[in-house]
Amino acid sequence: MLEGKATVEDTDMPAKMQLQATSAASRALDRFDVLDCRSIAAHIKKEFDTAHGPGWQCVVGCSFGCYFTHSKGSFIYFKLESLRFLVFKGMSDDQEQPLPLPPC
């Protein structure tokens, strides 16, 4: 098990789910080389899909940018060792409630 502790930088997840995310990341780092970000992300995604239903996304790396829409209570961004982790459950189109546009 890794010695380092995860630092949560932003989240709207319940505390128990945050712990699941950081623990899944720690297990993935024990299993895969730190440079194999794709396998690390896939491992975390599969754990969350199994535990919380399909639709989870995971991004892992040293530096990345993103823009996304997530389901309420399903987002966490944290760092562990030298990597950053973004885990969230995406919203389907039928879940989104776009604001009505004002008339022209």
A tleap script that builds the chain and sets N, CA, C and O, in Angstrom:
source leaprc.protein.ff14SB
mol = sequence {
  NMET LEU GLU GLY LYS ALA THR VAL GLU ASP
  THR ASP MET PRO ALA LYS MET GLN LEU GLN
  ALA THR SER ALA ALA SER ARG ALA LEU ASP
  ARG PHE ASP VAL LEU ASP CYS ARG SER ILE
  ALA ALA HIE ILE LYS LYS GLU PHE ASP THR
  ALA HIE GLY PRO GLY TRP GLN CYS VAL VAL
  GLY CYS SER PHE GLY CYS TYR PHE THR HIE
  SER LYS GLY SER PHE ILE TYR PHE LYS LEU
  GLU SER LEU ARG PHE LEU VAL PHE LYS GLY
  MET SER ASP ASP GLN GLU GLN PRO LEU PRO
  LEU PRO PRO CCYS
}
set mol.1.N position { 0.839 -1.178 0.000 }
set mol.1.CA position { 0.000 0.000 0.000 }
set mol.1.C position { 0.883 1.240 0.000 }
set mol.1.O position { 1.940 1.269 0.629 }
set mol.2.N position { 0.438 2.240 -0.702 }
set mol.2.CA position { 1.211 3.472 -0.789 }
set mol.2.C position { 1.285 4.176 0.557 }
set mol.2.O position { 0.363 4.102 1.370 }
set mol.3.N position { 2.383 4.848 0.769 }
set mol.3.CA position { 2.574 5.605 2.006 }
set mol.3.C position { 1.849 6.940 1.977 }
set mol.3.O position { 1.392 7.421 3.013 }
set mol.4.N position { 1.740 7.549 0.782 }
set mol.4.CA position { 1.169 8.886 0.659 }
set mol.4.C position { -0.319 8.926 0.960 }
set mol.4.O position { -1.029 7.926 0.856 }
set mol.5.N position { -0.760 10.105 1.332 }
set mol.5.CA position { -2.171 10.323 1.618 }
set mol.5.C position { -2.755 11.192 0.517 }
set mol.5.O position { -2.122 12.146 0.065 }
set mol.6.N position { -3.962 10.858 0.089 }
set mol.6.CA position { -4.628 11.645 -0.940 }
set mol.6.C position { -5.040 12.997 -0.375 }
set mol.6.O position { -5.452 13.108 0.780 }
set mol.7.N position { -4.919 14.014 -1.208 }
set mol.7.CA position { -5.370 15.355 -0.853 }
set mol.7.C position { -6.521 15.720 -1.764 }
set mol.7.O position { -6.337 15.893 -2.969 }
set mol.8.N position { -7.710 15.838 -1.192 }
set mol.8.CA position { -8.898 16.206 -1.963 }
set mol.8.C position { -8.862 17.712 -2.202 }
set mol.8.O position { -8.782 18.502 -1.261 }
set mol.9.N position { -8.922 18.093 -3.465 }
set mol.9.CA position { -8.883 19.502 -3.820 }
set mol.9.C position { -10.263 20.086 -4.073 }
set mol.9.O position { -10.490 21.271 -3.831 }
set mol.10.N position { -11.193 19.256 -4.562 }
set mol.10.CA position { -12.564 19.709 -4.773 }
set mol.10.C position { -13.461 18.478 -4.868 }
set mol.10.O position { -13.059 17.453 -5.419 }
set mol.11.N position { -14.674 18.580 -4.330 }
set mol.11.CA position { -15.596 17.453 -4.372 }
set mol.11.C position { -17.000 17.883 -4.000 }
set mol.11.O position { -17.195 18.898 -3.331 }
set mol.12.N position { -17.966 17.113 -4.435 }
set mol.12.CA position { -19.322 17.217 -3.902 }
set mol.12.C position { -19.841 15.821 -3.531 }
set mol.12.O position { -21.038 15.624 -3.322 }
set mol.13.N position { -18.918 14.863 -3.453 }
set mol.13.CA position { -19.250 13.484 -3.083 }
set mol.13.C position { -19.458 13.355 -1.579 }
set mol.13.O position { -18.870 14.102 -0.797 }
set mol.14.N position { -20.300 12.401 -1.180 }
set mol.14.CA position { -20.377 12.069 0.240 }
set mol.14.C position { -19.027 11.529 0.727 }
set mol.14.O position { -18.261 10.975 -0.062 }
set mol.15.N position { -18.739 11.687 2.005 }
set mol.15.CA position { -17.439 11.303 2.570 }
set mol.15.C position { -17.100 9.831 2.304 }
set mol.15.O position { -15.955 9.514 1.984 }
set mol.16.N position { -18.072 8.941 2.431 }
set mol.16.CA position { -17.816 7.507 2.210 }
set mol.16.C position { -17.375 7.239 0.773 }
set mol.16.O position { -16.473 6.436 0.536 }
set mol.17.N position { -18.008 7.908 -0.178 }
set mol.17.CA position { -17.659 7.736 -1.584 }
set mol.17.C position { -16.281 8.347 -1.882 }
set mol.17.O position { -15.534 7.821 -2.707 }
set mol.18.N position { -15.947 9.461 -1.207 }
set mol.18.CA position { -14.610 10.050 -1.357 }
set mol.18.C position { -13.544 9.044 -0.937 }
set mol.18.O position { -12.527 8.886 -1.612 }
set mol.19.N position { -13.784 8.369 0.176 }
set mol.19.CA position { -12.841 7.361 0.656 }
set mol.19.C position { -12.724 6.212 -0.333 }
set mol.19.O position { -11.631 5.690 -0.551 }
set mol.20.N position { -13.843 5.814 -0.935 }
set mol.20.CA position { -13.803 4.757 -1.951 }
set mol.20.C position { -12.950 5.188 -3.148 }
set mol.20.O position { -12.195 4.383 -3.693 }
set mol.21.N position { -13.069 6.441 -3.552 }
set mol.21.CA position { -12.305 6.941 -4.698 }
set mol.21.C position { -10.810 6.961 -4.402 }
set mol.21.O position { -10.007 6.496 -5.211 }
set mol.22.N position { -10.442 7.491 -3.259 }
set mol.22.CA position { -9.012 7.572 -2.932 }
set mol.22.C position { -8.430 6.187 -2.673 }
set mol.22.O position { -7.269 5.933 -2.994 }
set mol.23.N position { -9.222 5.292 -2.097 }
set mol.23.CA position { -8.755 3.914 -1.877 }
set mol.23.C position { -8.599 3.167 -3.195 }
set mol.23.O position { -7.642 2.414 -3.374 }
set mol.24.N position { -9.534 3.373 -4.117 }
set mol.24.CA position { -9.433 2.745 -5.436 }
set mol.24.C position { -8.181 3.237 -6.164 }
set mol.24.O position { -7.499 2.460 -6.832 }
set mol.25.N position { -7.888 4.520 -6.031 }
set mol.25.CA position { -6.682 5.080 -6.659 }
set mol.25.C position { -5.428 4.472 -6.049 }
set mol.25.O position { -4.480 4.143 -6.762 }
set mol.26.N position { -5.424 4.329 -4.753 }
set mol.26.CA position { -4.271 3.740 -4.075 }
set mol.26.C position { -4.054 2.292 -4.524 }
set mol.26.O position { -2.924 1.875 -4.775 }
set mol.27.N position { -5.145 1.532 -4.621 }
set mol.27.CA position { -5.032 0.144 -5.087 }
set mol.27.C position { -4.528 0.093 -6.528 }
set mol.27.O position { -3.706 -0.756 -6.873 }
set mol.28.N position { -5.021 0.999 -7.363 }
set mol.28.CA position { -4.592 1.033 -8.769 }
set mol.28.C position { -3.104 1.360 -8.876 }
set mol.28.O position { -2.397 0.785 -9.704 }
set mol.29.N position { -2.629 2.289 -8.035 }
set mol.29.CA position { -1.202 2.631 -8.065 }
set mol.29.C position { -0.334 1.482 -7.559 }
set mol.29.O position { 0.814 1.339 -7.982 }
set mol.30.N position { -0.872 0.667 -6.662 }
set mol.30.CA position { -0.139 -0.521 -6.224 }
set mol.30.C position { -0.054 -1.561 -7.338 }
set mol.30.O position { 0.918 -2.311 -7.427 }
set mol.31.N position { -1.074 -1.596 -8.178 }
set mol.31.CA position { -1.177 -2.623 -9.215 }
set mol.31.C position { -0.472 -2.251 -10.523 }
set mol.31.O position { 0.097 -3.113 -11.193 }
set mol.32.N position { -0.512 -0.962 -10.879 }
set mol.32.CA position { 0.010 -0.520 -12.174 }
set mol.32.C position { 1.174 0.449 -11.997 }
set mol.32.O position { 1.304 1.104 -10.963 }
set mol.33.N position { 2.015 0.528 -13.027 }
set mol.33.CA position { 3.102 1.492 -13.050 }
set mol.33.C position { 2.517 2.900 -13.041 }
set mol.33.O position { 1.493 3.152 -13.677 }
set mol.34.N position { 3.154 3.804 -12.335 }
set mol.34.CA position { 2.661 5.180 -12.201 }
set mol.34.C position { 2.557 5.884 -13.554 }
set mol.34.O position { 1.794 6.842 -13.678 }
set mol.35.N position { 3.286 5.448 -14.556 }
set mol.35.CA position { 3.224 6.043 -15.892 }
set mol.35.C position { 2.074 5.493 -16.731 }
set mol.35.O position { 1.774 6.031 -17.796 }
set mol.36.N position { 1.430 4.428 -16.260 }
set mol.36.CA position { 0.344 3.786 -16.999 }
set mol.36.C position { -1.006 4.379 -16.559 }
set mol.36.O position { -1.846 3.689 -15.983 }
set mol.37.N position { -1.185 5.662 -16.842 }
set mol.37.CA position { -2.372 6.391 -16.381 }
set mol.37.C position { -3.663 5.807 -16.943 }
set mol.37.O position { -4.693 5.826 -16.268 }
set mol.38.N position { -3.623 5.294 -18.156 }
set mol.38.CA position { -4.826 4.724 -18.768 }
set mol.38.C position { -5.320 3.509 -17.984 }
set mol.38.O position { -6.518 3.385 -17.728 }
set mol.39.N position { -4.417 2.619 -17.604 }
set mol.39.CA position { -4.806 1.437 -16.829 }
set mol.39.C position { -5.281 1.811 -15.431 }
set mol.39.O position { -6.219 1.210 -14.906 }
set mol.40.N position { -4.633 2.805 -14.830 }
set mol.40.CA position { -5.040 3.288 -13.501 }
set mol.40.C position { -6.470 3.834 -13.575 }
set mol.40.O position { -7.312 3.502 -12.740 }
set mol.41.N position { -6.734 4.674 -14.580 }
set mol.41.CA position { -8.069 5.256 -14.740 }
set mol.41.C position { -9.116 4.171 -15.012 }
set mol.41.O position { -10.214 4.222 -14.459 }
set mol.42.N position { -8.789 3.201 -15.848 }
set mol.42.CA position { -9.732 2.121 -16.162 }
set mol.42.C position { -10.067 1.309 -14.919 }
set mol.42.O position { -11.217 0.919 -14.717 }
set mol.43.N position { -9.063 1.056 -14.089 }
set mol.43.CA position { -9.267 0.302 -12.853 }
set mol.43.C position { -10.254 1.036 -11.930 }
set mol.43.O position { -11.173 0.422 -11.388 }
set mol.44.N position { -10.062 2.329 -11.758 }
set mol.44.CA position { -10.930 3.121 -10.880 }
set mol.44.C position { -12.343 3.175 -11.457 }
set mol.44.O position { -13.320 3.003 -10.728 }
set mol.45.N position { -12.453 3.412 -12.765 }
set mol.45.CA position { -13.767 3.465 -13.418 }
set mol.45.C position { -14.521 2.159 -13.221 }
set mol.45.O position { -15.706 2.177 -12.890 }
set mol.46.N position { -13.853 1.028 -13.418 }
set mol.46.CA position { -14.514 -0.273 -13.269 }
set mol.46.C position { -14.992 -0.483 -11.836 }
set mol.46.O position { -16.084 -1.008 -11.617 }
set mol.47.N position { -14.186 -0.080 -10.864 }
set mol.47.CA position { -14.604 -0.205 -9.462 }
set mol.47.C position { -15.861 0.613 -9.189 }
set mol.47.O position { -16.779 0.139 -8.520 }
set mol.48.N position { -15.906 1.852 -9.709 }
set mol.48.CA position { -17.064 2.703 -9.473 }
set mol.48.C position { -18.282 2.237 -10.255 }
set mol.48.O position { -19.400 2.307 -9.744 }
set mol.49.N position { -18.094 1.763 -11.482 }
set mol.49.CA position { -19.218 1.219 -12.251 }
set mol.49.C position { -19.824 0.018 -11.522 }
set mol.49.O position { -21.045 -0.133 -11.486 }
set mol.50.N position { -18.989 -0.823 -10.950 }
set mol.50.CA position { -19.461 -2.003 -10.222 }
set mol.50.C position { -20.187 -1.607 -8.937 }
set mol.50.O position { -21.255 -2.140 -8.634 }
set mol.51.N position { -19.615 -0.688 -8.195 }
set mol.51.CA position { -20.168 -0.314 -6.884 }
set mol.51.C position { -21.364 0.633 -6.979 }
set mol.51.O position { -22.263 0.576 -6.141 }
set mol.52.N position { -21.382 1.509 -7.997 }
set mol.52.CA position { -22.376 2.588 -8.030 }
set mol.52.C position { -23.161 2.677 -9.338 }
set mol.52.O position { -23.836 3.676 -9.585 }
set mol.53.N position { -23.082 1.656 -10.164 }
set mol.53.CA position { -23.797 1.663 -11.437 }
set mol.53.C position { -22.978 2.280 -12.550 }
set mol.53.O position { -21.994 2.971 -12.286 }
set mol.54.N position { -23.373 2.039 -13.805 }
set mol.54.CA position { -22.588 2.516 -14.953 }
set mol.54.C position { -22.634 4.028 -15.123 }
set mol.54.O position { -23.484 4.716 -14.558 }
set mol.55.N position { -21.698 4.516 -15.917 }
set mol.55.CA position { -21.671 5.931 -16.278 }
set mol.55.C position { -20.546 6.733 -15.647 }
set mol.55.O position { -20.471 7.947 -15.835 }
set mol.56.N position { -19.668 6.068 -14.899 }
set mol.56.CA position { -18.565 6.775 -14.242 }
set mol.56.C position { -17.440 7.039 -15.224 }
set mol.56.O position { -17.201 6.254 -16.142 }
set mol.57.N position { -16.756 8.150 -15.022 }
set mol.57.CA position { -15.610 8.542 -15.833 }
set mol.57.C position { -14.435 8.811 -14.902 }
set mol.57.O position { -14.620 9.221 -13.756 }
set mol.58.N position { -13.232 8.576 -15.401 }
set mol.58.CA position { -12.039 8.809 -14.596 }
set mol.58.C position { -10.930 9.331 -15.494 }
set mol.58.O position { -10.678 8.789 -16.571 }
set mol.59.N position { -10.274 10.385 -15.040 }
set mol.59.CA position { -9.137 10.967 -15.741 }
set mol.59.C position { -7.976 10.973 -14.755 }
set mol.59.O position { -8.130 11.394 -13.608 }
set mol.60.N position { -6.813 10.505 -15.205 }
set mol.60.CA position { -5.627 10.433 -14.349 }
set mol.60.C position { -4.444 10.989 -15.122 }
set mol.60.O position { -4.270 10.674 -16.299 }
set mol.61.N position { -3.630 11.809 -14.474 }
set mol.61.CA position { -2.435 12.330 -15.114 }
set mol.61.C position { -1.740 13.350 -14.245 }
set mol.61.O position { -2.183 13.666 -13.142 }
set mol.62.N position { -0.638 13.858 -14.769 }
set mol.62.CA position { 0.120 14.892 -14.063 }
set mol.62.C position { -0.425 16.275 -14.356 }
set mol.62.O position { -0.369 17.165 -13.507 }
set mol.63.N position { -0.951 16.455 -15.558 }
set mol.63.CA position { -1.445 17.755 -15.981 }
set mol.63.C position { -2.502 17.536 -17.050 }
set mol.63.O position { -2.238 16.908 -18.075 }
set mol.64.N position { -3.690 18.051 -16.810 }
set mol.64.CA position { -4.741 17.943 -17.811 }
set mol.64.C position { -5.778 19.027 -17.567 }
set mol.64.O position { -5.898 19.557 -16.463 }
set mol.65.N position { -6.508 19.341 -18.598 }
set mol.65.CA position { -7.623 20.256 -18.500 }
set mol.65.C position { -8.876 19.533 -18.941 }
set mol.65.O position { -8.802 18.584 -19.721 }
set mol.66.N position { -10.018 19.965 -18.457 }
set mol.66.CA position { -11.254 19.314 -18.865 }
set mol.66.C position { -12.432 20.238 -18.619 }
set mol.66.O position { -12.334 21.230 -17.898 }
set mol.67.N position { -13.534 19.887 -19.232 }
set mol.67.CA position { -14.790 20.592 -19.046 }
set mol.67.C position { -15.870 19.529 -19.151 }
set mol.67.O position { -15.930 18.812 -20.150 }
set mol.68.N position { -16.730 19.412 -18.133 }
set mol.68.CA position { -17.702 18.324 -18.130 }
set mol.68.C position { -18.921 18.699 -17.301 }
set mol.68.O position { -18.905 19.660 -16.532 }
set mol.69.N position { -19.963 17.925 -17.475 }
set mol.69.CA position { -21.167 18.029 -16.660 }
set mol.69.C position { -21.285 16.732 -15.881 }
set mol.69.O position { -21.158 15.643 -16.442 }
set mol.70.N position { -21.530 16.857 -14.580 }
set mol.70.CA position { -21.619 15.650 -13.749 }
set mol.70.C position { -22.917 15.622 -12.959 }
set mol.70.O position { -23.558 16.648 -12.728 }
set mol.71.N position { -23.280 14.417 -12.556 }
set mol.71.CA position { -24.449 14.247 -11.694 }
set mol.71.C position { -24.116 14.777 -10.307 }
set mol.71.O position { -22.995 14.611 -9.826 }
set mol.72.N position { -25.076 15.406 -9.675 }
set mol.72.CA position { -24.875 15.978 -8.340 }
set mol.72.C position { -24.433 14.890 -7.358 }
set mol.72.O position { -25.003 13.799 -7.320 }
set mol.73.N position { -23.408 15.210 -6.568 }
set mol.73.CA position { -22.908 14.276 -5.555 }
set mol.73.C position { -21.986 13.199 -6.092 }
set mol.73.O position { -21.776 12.177 -5.439 }
set mol.74.N position { -21.430 13.420 -7.286 }
set mol.74.CA position { -20.621 12.366 -7.902 }
set mol.74.C position { -19.254 12.833 -8.402 }
set mol.74.O position { -18.654 12.177 -9.252 }
set mol.75.N position { -18.764 13.941 -7.894 }
set mol.75.CA position { -17.524 14.523 -8.425 }
set mol.75.C position { -16.453 14.602 -7.343 }
set mol.75.O position { -16.720 15.002 -6.210 }
set mol.76.N position { -15.234 14.211 -7.717 }
set mol.76.CA position { -14.080 14.394 -6.832 }
set mol.76.C position { -12.838 14.653 -7.680 }
set mol.76.O position { -12.638 14.029 -8.723 }
set mol.77.N position { -12.022 15.573 -7.220 }
set mol.77.CA position { -10.724 15.873 -7.829 }
set mol.77.C position { -9.711 15.858 -6.696 }
set mol.77.O position { -9.824 16.621 -5.737 }
set mol.78.N position { -8.714 14.976 -6.816 }
set mol.78.CA position { -7.733 14.847 -5.742 }
set mol.78.C position { -6.358 14.501 -6.304 }
set mol.78.O position { -6.222 14.102 -7.461 }
set mol.79.N position { -5.338 14.664 -5.452 }
set mol.79.CA position { -3.998 14.267 -5.848 }
set mol.79.C position { -3.506 13.181 -4.890 }
set mol.79.O position { -3.833 13.168 -3.704 }
set mol.80.N position { -2.719 12.285 -5.446 }
set mol.80.CA position { -2.118 11.196 -4.685 }
set mol.80.C position { -0.768 10.917 -5.318 }
set mol.80.O position { -0.658 10.655 -6.516 }
set mol.81.N position { 0.253 10.980 -4.481 }
set mol.81.CA position { 1.622 10.879 -4.993 }
set mol.81.C position { 1.823 11.992 -6.033 }
set mol.81.O position { 1.553 13.159 -5.749 }
set mol.82.N position { 2.292 11.636 -7.227 }
set mol.82.CA position { 2.579 12.669 -8.238 }
set mol.82.C position { 1.439 12.860 -9.235 }
set mol.82.O position { 1.571 13.645 -10.175 }
set mol.83.N position { 0.318 12.153 -9.045 }
set mol.83.CA position { -0.772 12.180 -10.015 }
set mol.83.C position { -1.994 12.926 -9.498 }
set mol.83.O position { -2.207 13.061 -8.293 }
set mol.84.N position { -2.789 13.405 -10.450 }
set mol.84.CA position { -4.085 14.028 -10.172 }
set mol.84.C position { -5.166 13.078 -10.676 }
set mol.84.O position { -4.994 12.394 -11.685 }
set mol.85.N position { -6.272 13.050 -9.958 }
set mol.85.CA position { -7.370 12.145 -10.277 }
set mol.85.C position { -8.675 12.931 -10.338 }
set mol.85.O position { -8.968 13.744 -9.462 }
set mol.86.N position { -9.443 12.677 -11.375 }
set mol.86.CA position { -10.767 13.250 -11.525 }
set mol.86.C position { -11.729 12.084 -11.734 }
set mol.86.O position { -11.583 11.321 -12.689 }
set mol.87.N position { -12.699 11.944 -10.855 }
set mol.87.CA position { -13.691 10.879 -10.952 }
set mol.87.C position { -15.061 11.545 -10.876 }
set mol.87.O position { -15.314 12.365 -9.992 }
set mol.88.N position { -15.943 11.187 -11.809 }
set mol.88.CA position { -17.288 11.759 -11.803 }
set mol.88.C position { -18.240 10.864 -12.577 }
set mol.88.O position { -17.827 10.072 -13.425 }
set mol.89.N position { -19.500 11.002 -12.273 }
set mol.89.CA position { -20.532 10.300 -13.033 }
set mol.89.C position { -21.139 11.304 -13.987 }
set mol.89.O position { -21.663 12.337 -13.570 }
set mol.90.N position { -21.065 10.994 -15.271 }
set mol.90.CA position { -21.582 11.903 -16.284 }
set mol.90.C position { -23.097 11.978 -16.265 }
set mol.90.O position { -23.775 11.087 -15.754 }
set mol.91.N position { -23.606 13.045 -16.825 }
set mol.91.CA position { -25.053 13.221 -16.960 }
set mol.91.C position { -25.460 12.855 -18.370 }
set mol.91.O position { -24.775 13.200 -19.333 }
set mol.92.N position { -26.571 12.158 -18.490 }
set mol.92.CA position { -27.095 11.880 -19.822 }
set mol.92.C position { -27.894 13.090 -20.288 }
set mol.92.O position { -28.271 13.943 -19.484 }
set mol.93.N position { -28.147 13.158 -21.572 }
set mol.93.CA position { -28.873 14.294 -22.132 }
set mol.93.C position { -30.254 14.454 -21.504 }
set mol.93.O position { -30.722 15.578 -21.328 }
set mol.94.N position { -30.912 13.345 -21.164 }
set mol.94.CA position { -32.253 13.454 -20.601 }
set mol.94.C position { -32.238 13.919 -19.147 }
set mol.94.O position { -33.286 14.279 -18.610 }
set mol.95.N position { -31.079 13.919 -18.503 }
set mol.95.CA position { -30.968 14.407 -17.132 }
set mol.95.C position { -30.759 15.919 -17.093 }
set mol.95.O position { -31.116 16.583 -16.120 }
set mol.96.N position { -30.182 16.443 -18.154 }
set mol.96.CA position { -29.885 17.869 -18.172 }
set mol.96.C position { -31.164 18.674 -18.286 }
set mol.96.O position { -32.087 18.306 -19.014 }
set mol.97.N position { -31.204 19.748 -17.575 }
set mol.97.CA position { -32.338 20.660 -17.614 }
set mol.97.C position { -31.827 22.006 -18.118 }
set mol.97.O position { -31.498 22.881 -17.317 }
set mol.98.N position { -31.758 22.183 -19.443 }
set mol.98.CA position { -31.250 23.456 -19.954 }
set mol.98.C position { -32.173 24.608 -19.582 }
set mol.98.O position { -33.392 24.455 -19.504 }
set mol.99.N position { -31.571 25.745 -19.359 }
set mol.99.CA position { -32.354 26.932 -19.063 }
set mol.99.C position { -33.029 27.405 -20.345 }
set mol.99.O position { -32.404 27.395 -21.405 }
set mol.100.N position { -34.294 27.819 -20.270 }
set mol.100.CA position { -34.953 28.316 -21.479 }
set mol.100.C position { -34.321 29.626 -21.925 }
set mol.100.O position { -33.954 30.468 -21.105 }
set mol.101.N position { -34.203 29.780 -23.212 }
set mol.101.CA position { -33.656 31.014 -23.770 }
set mol.101.C position { -34.740 32.087 -23.790 }
set mol.101.O position { -35.904 31.801 -24.074 }
set mol.102.N position { -34.351 33.315 -23.489 }
set mol.102.CA position { -35.355 34.391 -23.580 }
set mol.102.C position { -35.744 34.616 -25.024 }
set mol.102.O position { -34.948 34.369 -25.930 }
set mol.103.N position { -36.952 35.082 -25.246 }
set mol.103.CA position { -37.375 35.346 -26.634 }
set mol.103.C position { -36.526 36.448 -27.260 }
set mol.103.O position { -36.052 37.350 -26.570 }
set mol.104.N position { -36.345 36.363 -28.553 }
set mol.104.CA position { -35.571 37.366 -29.289 }
set mol.104.C position { -36.319 38.646 -29.455 }
set mol.104.O position { -35.803 39.590 -30.052 }
savepdb mol mol.pdb
quit
